Structure formats: structure tokens, C-alpha cells
Amino acid sequence: MPGMARKIPASGINLFQLIYILRNDYEEKSGQKALNLSLGNPDGVPPEAILKLQAKYAANPGFGYHTYAEDTNLHSFAEGMVELHGGVVLADHKHLGILPIPGIKTAGALMPLACGMHLPDSGNRGSFRVVSNLPAYDVIGTWTESYLGSTRIPWPLVSEDDMRLNVDRLRGSLVAHNVEKVDLVYVIRPGNPAAVGASEAEWREIIEWCIENNARLVNDGAYAGLCEPGTHTSLAKIACQYEDLDWIEMYSVSKSFSDPGARLGAIVGSRDFVDDFNLIKGNCESGPVPSVMAAYGEFFQNRDAARAELDSLRSLYRARLDYVIGAFRGIGMQQACDTSAGFFTLWRVPKKVFGVVLSEDERARDKPAQEAFNRLVIEETGIVGVHFRGPGADDNGEPLIRYAVCDDVLAPEFKDRFEAGLARMTPEY
């Protein structure tokens, strides 16, 4: 019927929706459960102490635990979240601001608006420029380029750098794209899919570049609570020393406490930037669930207990990672970077697998190398990953595959099928 056509083409399917399709196809055809190493969400639930507190506040008839939480910070939740994840005590830095947020994904999408990209009199409408990393779980790229119609300049992460932040590659990308002015630099550290942190020296170089170029800086720190000791320095820890930097760092309980359903996190940053963000968020969401925020606020009052829970979850992931990384290395797969936080492993895609050259197998015809590899491995073994293509050191693209450990990979039944599948892969580079 006229007027009934879709407004968004089906080609707009995102990468993760495609992975679900490939996984479901395997399970339907094989009659077996996939070995799902694609899932990037915790497979556990929050610790018992947090669940009890959530139940306590959900049952509390106090009005403040059930109304909008647009401008509340119950039981100093945000201060506790920032101190645990960023190592910064707000009371020591009067020039900073903090806010609770209902998750990072929404907050990240709002950052360009919080930088004034929509304001006609700012000179930004139609000319706003965002720098962000590729490969990445690219919410910011989708929003800035596709939804908001601004310009995104990719900052390449490449395996020869161990997928670390390299400011020289940022400079090179700006030259290649003939761009001088940048409004926002948006990074994810520790990363996804590259589970690598940032050092103090890296942050200082980036911060000084942003100050020199009058660019705001945002870090998605969703995995900051799950870092191996000594592998990551928070942006907040360094940026709080620069009063002339506009910056924000974001944290979430989703990964730190296996609680993505809570939709709860916090931001910390320079006061002006946080205030700008607060104005935008007021027209986009109504704050977190207050009873859940109150529960975490009380939980964080015992900082030692909260850190112990983070240590326990990190240890669980480390045991899983050690097994999966060792197994892939054992068959000759090459890592694109070390895993220093969270639950992702990232690998370079081989040219040949199962005795066939990817570019020549009819099942992979007309598919990029990373997707071809993922499809063949799923079909042959049921091992499901998420494929990415990075810009690469030479801008020709670097095919990559991400395998997560958000499943009980140490269960005997998983290990039996996983190891049998790997034994058949025989990757060649």
C-alpha cells in the first residue's frame, strides 16, 4: 500500500544482529547449541550482597526510590562509582562534576550534542567533527555519521601497536582526511574489541593534544573495573590535573558487577562539560532507576567490599581467558593484542583455515576476509565470534575476529567440543 514502506532500509542491520542470525542458522541446521564466544555481555548476575540491597530498596515505600531520578544522587552513588573506577575522590577536586547516568550507550550518543554540534550560532551545525577509534563497538560512529549527520574521522588501532592509542596515527588520519579542526575525541579504554588499557603517558599526550587543538575528550570506561593490576590508568586520574581540559569519563555497573539490566552508571569530568551534558540529558532520559541507584550507593559505602567483588569477577574472567587464549595460541592463531581488562580476546584472521584459502571457498565468496573466516568457523565447528575490520596500518584494512569468554568455557562439555573444533582449523597466515 502507498505510504507503508519502511523508512530505514534492512541493510541498516548492525554487526551484532548479523552474528545472531549466523548463530541461529548454525543451531537450526546442526541441532546443537553454538559455542557462543560472540556474547559480549556478562553471563552472571550481581553479587548476593547487591541483590539483597536492590530487594530492600525496591520494597521500600519511600517516594524517592520510585520517582524520577533526573537530578538525584542517592547515597552518594556517583562518588562511590567514580572513586572505585577512576581512583578520584571528588571532594579533592572542586573543578570537577559528576552525574549518575542510565548506562553508557545512551550517554555516549549524547556527547556530540553536549559539545554543541546542533547549535546554529556555534558554527558547528553541519561541520562538527568527531575522532573515534576503529575497530570498535561503534555506537559513536553510527550516531555521529549516520544519525546526526556530522563527520567522523577514524583513529586507527592496529595490531603492530598492540591496539594501543597512538597519537601519531591520529595526526596521520587527520592529514589523510584533510581535517584541521576537531570538536570531540571519543575513545574506549579499556577497549572493545581490543581489551587494552591506557597508560599515564598515553593519556598525557592525548590530553596535551586536545588542549592544544581545543577539542573535548571523552572516554568510555565500561571495562575499567575489570583491569588487571598495573595495566590501565583511568582518564580521570590524569585529567583531573588539567583544569584547562574539557573532558568526561564514563563508568557502568553492567560489566563491573554483572548487572547490565540495572541501566546504571556515572560520569565524571570538567564541570562545564558535565553541566552541558546534563542539559542535553534532561531532554532525553529521566535518570536511572532510583531504588537500584540507592542499593549501589549503600554497597559502595564499604569500598573494600566493593573492590573485593571486582577482584573476584576479574579472577573468574582471567581463568576463562587463560584457557581460551592458550587454546587458540596452541593451534597457531595470532593475537592482535593482549587482553588486560574484561573478557575479550582479539585475533588476526588467517588466510587459510580447514585446509582452504578463504578467498577461494565458495561459502565465503564475495565476503570480506573477517566475515568469511567467521562464517566458515561457525559452520564447521559452531564456534561463534564477532568479526571486525580495522583501518590497518596501511589503511587497507586489517581483518580481525573477537572471541569473548562470557560463557562457561571451562565446563567439560564446552571444552570437549571447543578443542575438537580447534583441532580441525589448522590456521595459516
N, C-alpha and C positions, 0 to 999 in steps of 0.2 A: 504494500500500500504506500502511496506517496506520503512522505514525511515520516516514515517509520524506520528509515535506515539508521544504522549505528553512526555515531559521531566520532568514535575512536576506533580506528581500524584494528582488526585482530592481530596484525603484525606488531602491535604495541605490547604483546606478551613479553613479560620480563624473563630474565635468565632463570630465575628460581622456579617460575611456573613451568618452564620447559623441562627442568630437572624432574619435577613431579610427574610430568607426562611420561618421560623416559622410564622413571622408576615404576610407575603403574603399568606401563606396557610390558616391562620385564616380568612383573609379578603375575600379570594376566596370562602371558604366554607360557611361563615356566611352571606356574603353580607353586613357586617358592617365594618366601619373603626376601626382598632385596637386602643386601648387606649395605645398609644406608650410611655411608660416610659423607653424605652431602648435607645432612642436617646441621645447621649452624645455631641451633637453639639448645639450651641445657635440657638433658633428658631426666633430670632430677627435680625435686621440689625444695622449697626453702627449709632451713633447719627447723627442728621442732620448736625451739625457743621463739622463733619468729612466728610460726604458725599459731602458737598459743597466744601471743600478743595480738595478732591480727584478729583472732576469735574474740579476745577480750574487748577490743575496741569496736568491732562490728556489733557486739551485743550491748555496748554502752549507749544509753539513750540520749547522751549529750548531743545537743543540736550541732555543735561544731564538728562532730565526727561524721556527719551525714549531709551537710550542706556543701555548697560550692567552696572550693579551696583555692580560689584565684589569687588571693593575697595573704594566705596564711602559711606559717612555717611551724607546724605543730611539734612541740617538744624539741625544738632546735634541730629538726631533722637535717636541714641543709648544711648546718655547721658540722654535724657529725659525718655526713656523707663526704663533704669536702676534705675534712681532716683525714679520714680513713683512706681516701683515694688520691688526694692531691698532696697530702702532707702539709697543708697550710691551715693555720689557726686564724680564723677571720678576725678575731679581736686584735691581732697583732698588725693588721693591715687596713687602716681606716679608709684607704682609697679604693678598696675592692667592694664588689657587691655579690650577693648570692641569691638564688631563687630555687625553690622546688619546681620540677617540671614533670609532666606526664610522659616520660620516655624521651629518648634521644632522637628517634627518627623524625618526629614532628618538629622538635626544636631545631634540628639541623636544617630542615626545609625552610624554616622561617628566617634563618640567618641573613640571606641576601636582603630581605625586606627590612630587617633590623639595621642594615647598613644603608638604607635609604634608596635602594635601587628603583623604587616605584615613584619617587618624588620628582615631578617635572622641573621644579626650580633648583634641584640639586645637580642637574647636568648628567644624572645617571640614567634616566629613562631611555632605554634603547642602547645604551653604551656601557652598561655595567659589566665588569669582568671579574670572574672568579677563577682562581687557580686551585686545582684539586688533583690528588694523586690518581693514577691509573697504573696497574689494575686496582680495582676497589669494588666494594659493595656500593654501587654508585648512585645513591639516593641524591646526593647534592648535584651530581651531573645531570640527572634526569630533571630535577626541579629547575636548575638554572638555565639549562639549554632548551629543554622541551616545554616545560610548563610555564616558565616565567620569561622566556624569550631573550635571555641575556647570553653573554659569551663565556664559555668555559675554556680555559687553557689547561691542557693536561700537564701535570708534573710527573715525569716518568719514574717509576720504581722498576729497577732491573736487577736480575739475579747476580750480575757481576758486582753489584754494590751490596749484596745480601739484602736487597729490597729496602735499604735504609734511605732516609731523607738526605738528598744530595743537592745542595743549593746551586751548584754549578749546572746541574741538569735543569733546574728551574730557570736559571738565566738563559740557558740554551733554548729552552722551549719558548720563552718569551721572544727571543730573537727570531726563531723559526716562524712564529706566528705574527711577527711584525707588531708586537704589542709593547707599549711602554708603561701605561698606567694600569695598575691592578687595584681593585677595591677590596677584595677579600681573598685570603689564603686559607683554605679549608683542608685539614689533614686528619687522618685517623691513626693514632698511635696509642697503644699497640695496634697493628693494622689488621684488616680483613680484606683480602685473604692472606696477606703477608703478616704473620703474627710476630712482628718485630717491634721493639720499643724504640725510644729515642734517648739520646744522651744529653747531658747538660751542655756539652759543646755544640751539639747539633741545634738544640733549642736557641742558644745564644746567637748562632749565626743566622738562623731564620728570623729571630726577633729583631736583630740589628738591620736585616734586610727590610723587614716590614716597617720599621720606624723610618728608615731612610726613604722608603717608597710610599709612605703614608697609606699603608694597607692594614686592614684589620686582620687578626689571626684567630682562627677557631680550631680547636682540637676535639674530635670525638674520642673520648677516653673510655668507651664502653668496656674495654678489657683491662683497664688499669688496675682493678682489684685482683687480677689473676696473674700478675707478673712474677716471674722467677726473681728471687732476690738479686739485686745488683744489675738487672738487665734493662731497667727503664727508669727515667726521671720524668715526673709529671711536668706538663707545661706550667701548671700553677706554681710549682715550687720555684721556677726560674722567672716566669713572667711577673710575679708579684714584686720583683726587684726593680721593675722598669715602670715608672709612673707615666712615661710618655708613650707607652704601648697600649693600643686598643685591642683587647683580647678576651676570649671566653674559652673555658674548658668544660666539657660535659661528662657526667658520670651517670650510671644507671644501676639499679639493683637487679636488672634482668640477668646479666651474666655473673655478677659478683655473688649473688645469693640464690641463683637458680630460680628467679621469680619474674619471668617476662610478663606474666599475667598481671602483675602489680601495676604496670604502667607508671613507674615512679623513678625519678632521678633528680639530679640537681646540677645547676651551673654555677660557676664562679668566674669572675673576670673583672676587668676595669669597670668602675661604676657607671660611666657614661654608656658603655656598650650594653651592660646589663639593663640599665634603665631603658635604652632604646628597644632592646629585646622585649622587655616587659610590656611596653606599649603595644607592640605588634601581637604578642601572645594573647593579650586581653580581647582581641577580636577574633581569635582562632580557637581557643580552648578555655576551659573553665577550671584548670588546675587538676592535680592528682586526686585520687580517692582519699579523703581526709582520714578515715579510720586506718587505712594502710600506712599513710604517712606517719600517723601518730605511733603506730606499732614500731616502725623502724626508728623513729625518733627516740622512743624509750629504749629500744635494743641498743642503739649506738651510745647510750649513756655509759655503758661498760665497754670502753674502747678495746680492752684486752680480749674480752669475749668475742667481740665482732671480728677482730683480727684473727683470732683462733679459727673462726668459721671460714674465713677467707683462706687461711693456710690449709685447712682440711680439704676444701674443694679443689684448691690448686694441686694438692698431692694426688687426689683422685685422677685429675686430668693428666698429671705427669706420668703416672703409671700407665695409663692408656696410651699416651703419646710415645713413651719409650718402646712399647710393644709395636705399635703401628709403624713408627719411623724405622725401627730395626728391621721389621719385615720387608718394607719397601726397599730399604737400602740393600737388604740381603739379595734381592733379585736384580740389583743394578740400577734402580731408579735414582735420579739425581735431584737433590733438593734445590729449590730456588732460593731458600733462606732457612735459617734456623728458626725453631719455634721457641720464643721466650715468654709468651703470655697466651693465656686462653687455651683453645682446643683445636686450632687449625694447623695443618701441615700443607706446604705448598711445594709442588714438584714441576720440574721441566718435563715437557711432553716429548717422549721419544719419537723417532721417525718410523720405527718398526716395532710391531708387537704381535704376538701369536704367530710369528713367522711370516707376517705380511707387512708390506710397506703401506702406511696409512693412506698415502696419496693414490695408491693403486687399487685398494679394496673397494669393490662395488658398493658395499654398505656405507662407505664413507665418501662416496663420490660427491663432489661439489660442496663438501663441508670443510670449514677451516680445521686445521690440524687438531686444535684442542677439543673441538666438538667431536671430530671423527674418533679421536682416542677414547673419549668418554663413552660414546655410543658403543664402540666395539668392546670395551672392557665390561660395560653393563650387560651387553648381550651374551658375552662369553662366560662371565663369572658372577654377575649380579652385584658387583662392587660399584656403588654409585658415588661419583664425585661431582664437583662443580667446576666447569671449565671456564677459564678466563683467557683473555688475550691482553698482555701488557703492551705498552708502546715500544718497549725494547730499546736497547742502547743505540740502535741504528735507525729507529723509527719505523722499522719494517714489521714490528710486532713480535712478541715473544709468547708462544703457546704454553699455557700453564694449566695445571689441574690441582684443585684444592680437595684434600681429604680431611674431614673433621673426625673427632672422637666423641661425638655426642650420642653414643650408643654403647652398650656394654660389650666392647670389643674384646674383653678378657674372658667372656663366657666361653666355655669349651665348644659349644655348638657353633658359635660365631667363628672362633679360631680355626676349627676344622675346615669349614667351607672357605674362609678367607685364605688360609695357607694353601689349600688345594687350587684355588683360583690363581693366586700369585705364581705358583709353580709352573703354570702354563703360559704366563705372559711373555717371558724372555724379551724384555725391552732392549732395543738397540738405538743408540744415538748417532 
